Amino acid sequence: MDGFLALFSQYNIPGAFLVNIELTLWSALFSTILGVVLVMMRISPIASLRTVSGARTVFPVPTTNCQSPCH
């Protein structure tokens, strides 16, 4: 228990938690904005915008870093 209390006295744990929550909210906001922009490009009548927004499906970005075959 003393080690746990020493961490709280050495580091600003509540402040770090609030920064973590703040980063999570900013990330959610920007990803929502980016998603809306990409959807608007995808349904656009302009062919070049549809092509750029569709590049994600042609060149998929890996979501994990698997070195062996992933299941």
MORA-V503802 format. One record per residue. N is the residue number from 0. RES is the residue in one small letter. PHI is phi as a letter, one per 20 degrees, with the letter a starting at -180 (999 if undefined). Layout:
BEGIN
n,res,phi
N,RES,PHI
N,RES,PHI
END
This chain:
BEGIN
n,res,phi
0,m,999
1,d,f
2,g,f
3,f,f
4,l,f
5,a,f
6,l,f
7,f,f
8,s,e
9,q,e
10,y,d
11,n,e
12,i,f
13,p,f
14,g,f
15,a,f
16,f,f
17,l,f
18,v,f
19,n,f
20,i,f
21,e,f
22,l,f
23,t,f
24,l,f
25,w,f
26,s,f
27,a,f
28,l,f
29,f,f
30,s,f
31,t,f
32,i,f
33,l,f
34,g,f
35,v,f
36,v,f
37,l,f
38,v,f
39,m,f
40,m,f
41,r,f
42,i,e
43,s,f
44,p,f
45,i,e
46,a,f
47,s,f
48,l,f
49,r,f
50,t,f
51,v,f
52,s,f
53,g,e
54,a,f
55,r,f
56,t,e
57,v,f
58,f,d
59,p,f
60,v,e
61,p,f
62,t,e
63,t,c
64,n,d
65,c,e
66,q,e
67,s,d
68,p,g
69,c,e
70,h,d
END
